Each structure stands twice: as C-alpha cells, then as structure tokens.
C-alpha cells in the first residue's frame, strides 16, 4: 500500500465526520422522527465507512452519503408493516420552555409547511437548499432527470410560499425570515451554477 492511501483514508474520515450534521438533518427531513433519523444517519455513516473503498475521491461525498441514506430510509419504509402515528418531536418542543415563544410558533409554521410538501419535493428542496448540492447531483441521488429536479425545487418553493403566506398557516414577518433565507440560498446557488 502506498503512502497516499493513509492520507486518502484520513481525508475521507475527516469529510465523513464533517458530513454527520447534514446527514442527521437530511434524515430528519425524510422521516420526521428524531430517534429514527438518528438511527438512519448512524447506519449511513457506518455503511459509508464499511464501503469507503467504493467511494471515488474527487466526487461529492455528501451526494454519495445522501444516496446511501435515502436508500436505507426507503428500504426501511418498505419493510414497515404497521406504525403508530406519534410525533415525538412535537411533544418534545411542547415540553420545552422557550426563550421566545413567538419564534418557536413561527418556526413551527415553517416546519409544518415543509411537512405539507410532497416527499419528493421536500427531498429535492432539502438536498439543493440545505445540502447545497447541484441539480445534477440530486438527479443522480433520486434517479430522475435534472429537469425534474429543477421542477420539484421550483414547485416546492412556490408551494411553501403559498402555504406560508396564502394558505392555512399564517406566520408573522419573523417566521417569513427562514423562508426568505431558503429562497435567497436557492437564488445564490442557482446564480453560482449559471456562472460555472
């Protein structure tokens, strides 16, 4: 084994550890159960470590991890025969004493609006917006054309805006700030992709 192999493995390990928070967030956006999300994220990291020889250096590690995580989540969903509806996250937030109760209500409006999106739109929105991945990377992860990913992200943005500002959820202007940040990130990412 050459001397570059340990250096490559060390780099892989550092990048893998740096991706853990994103994997947890992505898992949470898929299953909306903190305990299940943590389990899926840990299983993903373990599987990635076991299969590290299959990762091609120079490619996007987050995209590779997202593919593993997504496959693990949907495989688990297919095996699920019965599941009680229990939102532990909502109960946990209810039991906490927030510093600014109004902000928690407003952020809950954004969370609820995200949860109202179809899973395929929410997934594309999270990967492109929060994950910072390109449309091409997301298309490879979800197995659809790039144009479909662009359409899903655009429709998710439009739907979020309709839900938050014209629909059942009526946030105050402070709650609109997270949505504005998401929209600004999309615009920034899209502008960067056009320049590249």
C-alpha positions, 0 to 999 in steps of 0.5 A: 500500500502506498503512502497516499492511501493513509492520507486518502483514508484520513481525508475521507474520515475527516469529510465523513465526520464533517458530513454527520450534521447534514446527514442527521438533518437530511434524515430528519427531513425524510422521516420526521422522527428524531430517534429514527433519523438518528438511527438512519444517519448512524447506519449511513455513516457506518455503511459509508465507512464499511464501503469507503473503498467504493467511494471515488475521491474527487466526487461529492461525498455528501451526494454519495452519503445522501444516496446511501441514506435515502436508500436505507430510509426507503428500504426501511419504509418498505419493510414497515408493516404497521406504525403508530402515528406519534410525533415525538418531536412535537411533544418534545418542543411542547415540553420545552420552555422557550426563550421566545415563544413567538419564534418557536410558533413561527418556526413551527409554521415553517416546519409544518409547511415543509411537512405539507410538501410532497416527499419528493419535493421536500427531498429535492428542496432539502438536498439543493437548499440545505445540502447545497448540492447541484441539480445534477447531483440530486438527479443522480441521488433520486434517479430522475432527470435534472429537469425534474429536479429543477421542477420539484425545487421550483414547485416546492418553493412556490408551494411553501410560499403559498402555504406560508403566506396564502394558505392555512398557516399564517406566520408573522414577518419573523417566521417569513425570515427562514423562508426568505433565507431558503429562497435567497440560498436557492437564488445564490446557488442557482446564480453560482451554477449559471456562472460555472 
